[in-house]
């Protein structure tokens, strides 16, 4: 602000009841520098200052402002604005810390497993392990669409071998197998999201959005 600013109110107006404490504090907040407001204990929220300040002290501060010409420069940020900015930064930081502290959402499993025959040992396959499995798969209506289990009169089949957890097979298989023990036989019902989804697998006889049922035997893993 320029040092040539003229008083807002005349002496007569200040002496009367027309100028309230709120008027004075508002003007001093808008016009006085931070140093001036601090020196006169006028920094803080408008309502708080109006409540605690005495009018004679405000009148004296108003007069002193023009005597000392400690007006706010055009690029000076008010102490109140600084506090508000710091508070906003602190709130943002607190929110970020709270978000960081919150546990990541756990995806709801898209399959259910029922153990038909318990396996042996304490461990289960982990991502990257090579697993050997026998399986049969049915549509929800009971139609068998695939199996590698030997049928009567045919040559003995070999188990399917692949690395589990590497998306070589559908996700429902990967997830279920990593909960199984050596030799375990399980019935696994897999929802479309973790099977063949909206596209299905026409070549395998699986329609779009199909829920699939498998009987899986984990022969071995290493």
C-alpha positions, -999 to +999 in steps of 0.1 A: +000+000+000+010+036-005+021+058+024-002+085+011-034+066+022-058+089+039-077+079+071-110+061+064-129+079+092-127+113+106-120+120+143-157+129+148-168+095+133-143+076+154-156+094+185-192+084+178-209+050+178-210+047+140-176+029+138-177-005+156-149-026+169-155-050+140-151-021+115-118-011+131-104-047+132-114-054+096-097-022+084-066-029+104-064-064+091-067-052+055-044-023+059-017-030+085+015-050+078+020-083+096+046-067+118+021-039+128-006-064+136+017-085+157+030-055+176-005-045+185-017-081+191-042-079+164-032-109+144-056-138+144-092-145+133-114-115+130-141-127+154-115-136+181-098-102+179-131-083+180-141-103+210-109-097+231-098-062+219-109-030+236-121-002+215-097+024+229-068+001+221-082-003+185-086+035+181-050+039+193-038+013+168-057+029+140-041+063+148-006+047+151-010+030+117-011+064+100+016+078+122+041+050+115+028+042+080+032+005+086+008-004+058+006-037+041+026-039+008+007-052-022+027-084-023+025-092+015+004-121+026-015-117+058-006-136+089-041-151+089-037-163+053-003-178+062-018-197+091-047-209+069-022-221+043-001-239+069-033-255+083-043-267+049-009-282+042-010-299+076-045-313+069-033-325+035-003-342+050-024-358+077-048-371+051-019-385+030-005-403+061-039-417+070-043-430+034-008-445+035-016-461+069-048-477+056-043-513+044-047-520+007-081-533-003-081-571-006-097-583-038-126-606-032-118-642-044-137-652-075-136-689-067-147-714-040-128-746-032-141-778-015-115-804-005-125-839-016-093-857-005-068-841+018-032-839+007+000-844+025+028-821+037+028-786+051+036-766+020+017-755-010+029-743-044+041-707-047+043-685-078+068-700-103+067-736-090+061-763-115+029-782-108+016-815-122-022-818-122-051-840-133-084-823-139-119-824-154-140-794-161-177-789-164-201-761-173-227-751-148-253-773-166-231-804-161-216-806-195-180-819-194-159-797-217-124-809-209-104-836-190-070-852-189-080-881-168-077-915-184-110-931-195-117-968-197-100-985-226-078-956-235-040-951-231-030-937-197-028-899-198-001-877-185-007-849-160-008-813-172+025-796-162+030-758-160+044-730-138+017-719-114+010-682-108+024-671-142-010-668-160-003-699-181-038-710-170-069-692-159-065-672-127-090-693-107-066-723-113-035-703-102-052-691-071-067-724-061-036-745-067-015-722-045-037-733-016-035-771-022-012-797-007+006-826-025-019-852-035-050-831-027-081-835-047-104-805-047-136-793-064-132-757-075-161-735-087-147-705-106-166-674-115-163-659-150-140-631-139-113-656-130-122-680-158-127-670-194-148-638-187-171-621-212-155-636-242-156-673-232-136-698-252-155-710-282-128-734-292-131-751-259-169-751-258-171-724-231-197-697-236-193-661-225-197-653-188-195-690-178-191-702-143-169-733-144-165-763-121-133-783-119-121-813-101-084-809-097-057-833-084-024-818-075+000-847-083+032-829-073+050-796-073+086-785-072 
